Amino acid sequence: MFYEKVKESADFIREKLSEIPKTAIILGSGLGGLVDFMEEKCVIPYAEIPNFPKSSVAGHAGNFVVGKIGGKLIAAMQGRFHYYEGFSARELCYPLYVMKLLGIENLIVTNAAGGVNRDFKPGDLMIIDNYINFIRVNPLIGDNDDRFGPRFPDMSEPYSPVIREKAENAAKKLGIDYKRGVYALFNGPCYESAAEIRAFAALGADAVGMSTVPETICGNYLGMEVFGVSCITNMATGIATVKHSHEEVVRVANEASEKLCAWMKELVVSI
Ligand code: HPA
């Protein structure tokens, strides 16, 4: 049943495209601007895709966009789904199953995150080396369909070393400074307490956010090469000297977006 639903969504998208990309990128809060760099675009609103979830967060448009960037065909999710919106972890990963049936092999995930590592500052970009799933919810809970992936997928290398190396080369070529670190998932929608951030820091987190981990787990399960990058939009609670606001997160993400877009453009051309 699930497989048939996913197939219906994938067939709908495939019919609109003359060619299927190998790489998809999920654009986080304030980072949707990458779509402006895309040429020969086919924009498919989520609302039109049968069985697709619908996004509700300010700063997140809801479009599945296929087009060329630097001459390379990619798919972009302009707007993602979050656990705090009330989706189950499986539902919010629904687009990945659709991508799998379309034949997409590489998944780039981007997000806005709070800096837990005190060496970071707002505006920094961080390659995600690993994750901690603090909310313990897993998108793979439920029946397993072996046509998608194994019951017990390995997570010893959730982020592709091959794409990471390409990303590092691309950053060096462009003179873009970046950090590397561990991304911790907090369920939200409230920001973390200062005590939670102290606990996360002690447990090895460098950045904290409300997305990306379910997609990372699901992408690995589906056999995709996953690469992740966080835009540090603010220092996390207790490290920051001001209160958080979503407007500020989106503003800093928008500011860093030019640098991130240039980087991702260089990266997708190389994979
Ligand atoms: N915490 C959680 N998610 C976030 C943050 C934060 O400080 N900043 C941007 N997304």
Residues whose N, C-alpha, C, O or C-beta is under 5 A from the ligand:
A	BS01	HPA	A112 A113 G114 Y191 V208 G209 M210 T233 M235 A236 V249
